[in-house]
Amino acid sequence: MGNLQELERLFSRRQFAGGAVLVLGAGVNGDDVPKWKGILQKLLVDALIQKSASSDAKACERMAESIQAKFDIYAQASLVEAILGPERLVSRLASIIYNPRQPSPVREGSLLDSVGRLCMSGSIRAVLTFNYDTYLEQVLAQRPQPMPVVVIDCLSAAGSMRVASDGGSNSLPIYHVHGLIPNPGQVLRGRDQKIVLSQTNYLSLFGQADGEATSTPLHIFRSYQAVFIGCSLEDWNMIRLLQRSLRRRDERPHYCLARAFHSEDHIETEDRAGLDRLLSTLWQTLGVNPVYFKEYKDIAQAVDKLVTAAELAEKNNPKASA
């Protein structure tokens, strides 16, 4: 039985250890929101223009490309933060993530739409997201019967805010592990907007063993079975948390739905399958069974199958908890 078939069976029979939790990465927004390479390229150009007081955008773009070729995303973010400052960095990120001129992932048929329906199925105990945006919250709020959620910013002293309230104990908790950047129209007064992006941010987070951004994910990974969607093995903190919560080999694994190496055009055809197998080995050392797909639409179709299985379980046994 393949990993996807195992997941369908778990949802149809509600046999998750402790319950099912979703863990979301940047890929859950599909191609509608720029990925980190594109986001950092824009931020680097802004920073370089400010640093040099130059209006030569083309020259700054070339320099940004050179920086991206030499340094990882954390070093790039550190440079941007040092030049722009934390507040302007967050403001600029918001304008990129919520750019009204780009397609929105909050639309019918998107991967995020499928994830929203899975959240509504009654099988999900909580959502752990490494994204700053509130697109999932918007998806759930726009349902014919909006799902009440509690949004927890794990880095903010302000704690949680309730969206579509009056849900009581039925509210779905959504934890933003690396901080929360609401849509500009949703910004709450008095909130301290902290995010994890630069090298300094990560190192500071690693030193806060008892902070909510560490304790909450650790509890979730140790207590529940997680389904990762749109995540990658490039996030230092996610790897750290999985390693610290590593399950015994006799315990049930987590699962991951992600794009495969063979979706990358620049990789030679004969190398793609081998790279997929190597990446599978890395995931499995962290207690995660991966399922690979070529396109985001293929992941959405797989999530739709999980929704069907979960809805069948709800219909057959409506009083059972996830």
N, C-alpha and C positions, 0 to 999 in steps of 0.2 A: 504494500500500500504506500502510495506517495504521500509526501508531507501535506499537500493540499487536501487530499482525500481524508487524511487523518484529522485535519482541521474541520472539515465538513462534518465528520462523524462526531467530533467533540461538541460542536455547536448543536447538532441535531439531537444529541443525547444528553446535553448539559453535563458533560463529564469532566469539565475543567477542574483542576486541583485548586480549590479555594474560590475559583471564579475566573472569568476572563477579563483582562485589562488590555486596552489598546495603548500602544506606544507609537507616537507619530513623529516623523522627521520631515524635512523640507520636501521630500518627494510626494507627500500626500497632496500637495497643491498642484501636482502635475507640472505641465509646462506653462501654466497661467501666471505664476509668480517667478521672477528671475531666481536662478540658483545662486549659490554663494559666490561662484566665480564672477558672474555678471554683476551681482550686487557690490562686491568689493572693487570691481573695476570702476564702477561709477563713483564709489566713495573715494578711491585713490585719486581719481581725476580731480574731484572736488578739493581734496586735501592738497594736492600738488599745485593747483591753481592758487589756493589761498596762501600756501607756503612761499611760492615764488612771485606772488602778486602778478602773475602773467595771464594774459587773455588768449594765449596760444593754446587752445584746447587740443589741437592735433599733437603738439609736442608733448603735452601732459599725458595724452592717451598712449603715446609710444613709451613714455617712461613708466606708466602704470603697467603696460604689458611686460616690460623688462622686470619690474618688481614682482609681478605675479609668476614669472618664469623661474625666479630665483628663491622666493620665500613662500612658506606655507600660509594658509589662510589666517592663522593666529598671529603670525608676525605682521602680515598685511594689516590686520585689524588693529594691532598695537600701534602701527605707524599712523593710521587714520585717526585713532583716538587721541594720540599725542598731539596731532596738528589741529584737529577740529574741536577737541574737547568732548567729554562724555555727553553733555546736553545736546550739542549740535549733532553729534553722531546719532543719537536716538531720534532726533527730529528728522534728520536726513533719511535714516532707515525707514521711518514711517512713510515718508513721501514716496520711497521706492516700492515698499511692500504693498501700499494701498494706492498705487498710481491709478487714477481713474481711466487713463488711456489704455491700460492693458486689460486683457480678458480677465474676468473674475472667476476664481474657482468655485464661487457660490452660484452654481448653475446646474440645472438638471443634466444628468448624464456624466458629470465629472467624477473623478475618483473621490473627491471630498464629499460629493453628494451620496455616493455609495457608502462611504464611511459613516456619514450622518444617519443613513437608514439602518446601519448595523448598530449604532448607538441607540436607536429607537426600538430595537428589536426586543429589549428586555434581557439580553444576555451579557451586557457589558457592565462591569462593576464601577469602573473609573477609566479616565483617559489621562495618560501622561504624555505631554507634548514637549518637544525640545524646540518648538517654533515660538516666535514672539507674537504672531498674528492671532486674530480672533475670528478667522474665517469659519472654523468649525462651529463656533458659538452662533455665528450668523446663520449658518445652514440649519441648525437646530431650532433657532428662533423663527425661521420662515416656514416651518412645517405647518400643515393645516391645524394640527394640534401641537403647538410649540412645546418642546421638551424643556422643563426647568433644569437649569444647570447652576452649579456653584463654581465660579472661576477663581482659582487660587494662584496668585503670583508668589512663587516660592522665594523670591528675592526681596519682596516688598514688606516693609514694616506694617503697611496698611492691611496686609493679609488678604482675605478673600472678598469678593463682591458677588452678590447674587444676581443672576440674570434670569428673566422670566420667572419671577419669584412665586411664592405660594406653592412650591412643589414639595416642601417639607422634606421628609426622609426619602422621597422618591427622586430628589434632585441628583443629577449626574455630576460628580466632581471632575473638574478638568484642571489638572495641575500643569502650570507653565514652569518647567524646571529652570530654564535659562532666562526667565524674566518675561514680562508682558508689555507689548507695545500696542495699545488699543488703536482702533481706527481714529484718526484725528477728531472725528465728531463724537468719540466716546471717551476722550481723555477725562479722567477724574481729577478734580482739583485737590491739591494737597498730596497727591501720590508721588512717591519717590520712584522714578523710573530707572531701575537698574537692570542691566543685561549682562550675560556672559558671552563674550565674543573674543576679546583680546587675550594675549598670553597672560597678562596680569590678572584679568578676570578669572581665568581658569585656575591659576596658581592660588589665588585667594580662595576660590571655592574649595579647592582640594584641602585647604587648611581648616575648613569649617566642618569638622566631622559630625557635629550635632545640629547643623543648620537644616532647615526644612528642605533645601535643595538637594541634600544628601540623604537625610533620614527617610523622607517620603518615598523616593524611588527605591531605596534599599528595602524598605518594608514591602513595597508592592512586588518587587522582583522575588523576594523570599516567600511571600505569602500567596501569590497568585500566578497563574500562567498568563504570559503576555503574548500578544500578537503585534509584532512590529510592522508598521506600514510606512514605506518611504524613508526608512532610516539607512544609514551607511556606517561603515566601520572607520570613519574619519573623525568621529567626535571623541575627543579624549575622555570627556566626562562620562559618556555613555559606556565606553569600554571599562573605565574604572569602576563604575557602579555594577556592571555585570560581573566583573571579576570578583568584587567584594561579596556579591550575593550568590556566587557560583553554586549551582545546585549539585547535590550528589548524583552520581551516574544512575542511581536507581530511582531518581525522582523524574517527574514528567518535564519535558523540555518546553522552552518558549518556541515561538515560530516567528518567521520574518517573511513578509511579502515585499520583494524589491526588484528593481530593474537589474538585469544581468550585465556582465561585461560585454556580452555579444550585442548589446544595444549601442555600444560605442563604435562609431564608424571608423575612428582612427586606429582601431586595433585590428591586426591582421586576422583574417578568417580562421586560419589554422590554430591560432593562439587562444581564441575566445572560449572554447569549451574547457580547455585546460585551466584558464584563469577562473572560470566559474567554479571548477572543482576545488581549486586552491582557496577561493573565497569561502566556499562552503566549509572547508576545514577550519578556517578562522572562526566563522560563526559558531561552529559546533564546539570549539574549545571554550566558548563562552556560554554553553548550554542552550544554544539557539539552533533550531532546524530551519534552514532557509528554503524558500520557494521563489524561483526566478522567473521573470517575465521580460519580454522584449520591449513592450511599450506600457505607458501608464494606463491606457485603456484596457490592456489585458489584466492589469492588477484590479481595475474597477470591476471587470467581469468576474474575477475570482471572488472579490468581496461580495458581489451580488449573490454568488452561490452560498456564501456564508450567511447572508441575510435570509435567504430562502430556508436554509437549514435551521437557523435560529427562530424564524417565525413559525416553522412547523413544530418545533419544540414548545414554543409558547402556546400554540393552538392545542397541542395534545396534553399539556400540563401547565395551565396558566398560573397556578399558585406556586409553582416551584421557583426558587430564586436562582439567579445566575451562578 
